[in-house]
Amino acid sequence: MQQSNRNESSRPSQASSDTTRQLMEGSFRAICLTIEVFLHRGFGSRYVSGGFLGVIVIYLFSLMFNPQDISPLLDFAAVYLIFWLIATLCVLIRYWRGKDKMHAKYTGRPFLWRLLPGWKEDNVKHLEGVIVIAVGYGVHYLNAPLGCYIMAAAAVVLLRNYSRISELRRRAVDMNDKVIEQKLVAEQFRAMQEQ
């Protein structure tokens, strides 16, 4: 009886932590999308789904620069909104045509990849992040709120890319370990059968 009460009391806190995690993940994805929508094409359906949150994030970010001129940052938000709507429309058209075969959270194919065809996609996306931070640094001298936002969003993109690659690497290592363990078990089984 105590065990079931303990499990029931942990459910609301777990639901709350899941909601918080999903909100954080959605916010980070929206921040990344505010940069990537200008640099990529062919997004996954779930990746663009929370794109309007990017406008809210930009607006909230602009509040930190209240006495300064935030109109370029708000103009950036308006242009982003147009690009996001176009990207979302492209995802819907691909879905209606039955050609939506990519990962739902795919961050898009970089335009820069055309100039660097021998590079891995992840490396191109890392280079994009560095370039965008440098551009943001230059823009910072013209308009601090816009430049700071571009640099911060590009830093989030870089962190997200490194985190995703690390997670994929960890999962690949885990899969490799499981394959090795299965081979050892199979060898042990064959040895047992030969006895």
SULRA-V815807 format. One record per residue. N is the residue number from 0. RES is the residue in one small letter. PHI is phi in radians with two decimals (NA if undefined). Layout:
((N,RES,PHI) (N,RES,PHI))
This chain:
((0,m,NA) (1,q,-1.11) (2,q,-1.08) (3,s,-1.17) (4,n,-1.12) (5,r,-1.12) (6,n,-1.13) (7,e,-1.16) (8,s,-1.26) (9,s,-1.44) (10,r,-1.10) (11,p,-1.08) (12,s,-1.20) (13,q,-1.21) (14,a,-1.08) (15,s,-1.13) (16,s,-1.20) (17,d,-1.13) (18,t,-1.12) (19,t,-1.10) (20,r,-1.07) (21,q,-1.16) (22,l,-1.15) (23,m,-1.11) (24,e,-1.08) (25,g,-1.12) (26,s,-1.15) (27,f,-1.11) (28,r,-1.11) (29,a,-1.14) (30,i,-1.08) (31,c,-1.09) (32,l,-1.10) (33,t,-1.11) (34,i,-1.70) (35,e,-1.19) (36,v,-1.11) (37,f,-1.52) (38,l,-1.95) (39,h,-2.25) (40,r,-2.44) (41,g,1.32) (42,f,-1.33) (43,g,-1.30) (44,s,-1.10) (45,r,-1.35) (46,y,-1.19) (47,v,-1.55) (48,s,-1.08) (49,g,-1.76) (50,g,-1.10) (51,f,-1.15) (52,l,-1.04) (53,g,-1.05) (54,v,-1.13) (55,i,-1.14) (56,v,-1.07) (57,i,-1.09) (58,y,-1.08) (59,l,-1.10) (60,f,-1.10) (61,s,-1.13) (62,l,-1.16) (63,m,-1.28) (64,f,-2.02) (65,n,-0.93) (66,p,-1.30) (67,q,-1.54) (68,d,-1.34) (69,i,-1.74) (70,s,-1.06) (71,p,-1.07) (72,l,-1.17) (73,l,-1.22) (74,d,-1.12) (75,f,-1.03) (76,a,-1.10) (77,a,-1.17) (78,v,-1.15) (79,y,-1.01) (80,l,-1.03) (81,i,-1.12) (82,f,-1.11) (83,w,-1.14) (84,l,-1.10) (85,i,-1.12) (86,a,-1.08) (87,t,-1.15) (88,l,-1.09) (89,c,-1.09) (90,v,-1.11) (91,l,-1.13) (92,i,-1.09) (93,r,-1.08) (94,y,-1.14) (95,w,-1.10) (96,r,-1.44) (97,g,1.30) (98,k,-1.93) (99,d,-1.60) (100,k,-1.82) (101,m,-1.51) (102,h,-1.06) (103,a,-1.11) (104,k,-1.85) (105,y,-1.12) (106,t,-1.48) (107,g,1.69) (108,r,-1.60) (109,p,-1.18) (110,f,-1.10) (111,l,-1.08) (112,w,-1.08) (113,r,-1.11) (114,l,-1.44) (115,l,-2.23) (116,p,-1.15) (117,g,-1.47) (118,w,-1.51) (119,k,-1.29) (120,e,-1.03) (121,d,-1.08) (122,n,-1.15) (123,v,-1.10) (124,k,-1.18) (125,h,-1.14) (126,l,-1.07) (127,e,-0.98) (128,g,-1.02) (129,v,-1.15) (130,i,-1.09) (131,v,-1.16) (132,i,-1.09) (133,a,-1.12) (134,v,-1.10) (135,g,-1.04) (136,y,-1.11) (137,g,-1.17) (138,v,-1.12) (139,h,-0.97) (140,y,-1.27) (141,l,-1.52) (142,n,-2.66) (143,a,-1.06) (144,p,-1.06) (145,l,-1.16) (146,g,-1.10) (147,c,-1.12) (148,y,-1.14) (149,i,-1.05) (150,m,-1.13) (151,a,-1.13) (152,a,-1.15) (153,a,-1.16) (154,a,-1.14) (155,v,-1.11) (156,v,-1.05) (157,l,-1.07) (158,l,-1.08) (159,r,-1.10) (160,n,-1.10) (161,y,-1.11) (162,s,-1.11) (163,r,-1.13) (164,i,-1.14) (165,s,-1.09) (166,e,-1.14) (167,l,-1.11) (168,r,-1.11) (169,r,-1.08) (170,r,-1.16) (171,a,-1.13) (172,v,-1.11) (173,d,-1.07) (174,m,-1.11) (175,n,-1.08) (176,d,-1.07) (177,k,-1.14) (178,v,-1.11) (179,i,-1.09) (180,e,-1.08) (181,q,-1.14) (182,k,-1.12) (183,l,-1.12) (184,v,-1.12) (185,a,-1.11) (186,e,-1.12) (187,q,-1.09) (188,f,-1.09) (189,r,-1.09) (190,a,-1.11) (191,m,-1.15) (192,q,-1.23) (193,e,-1.37) (194,q,-1.28))
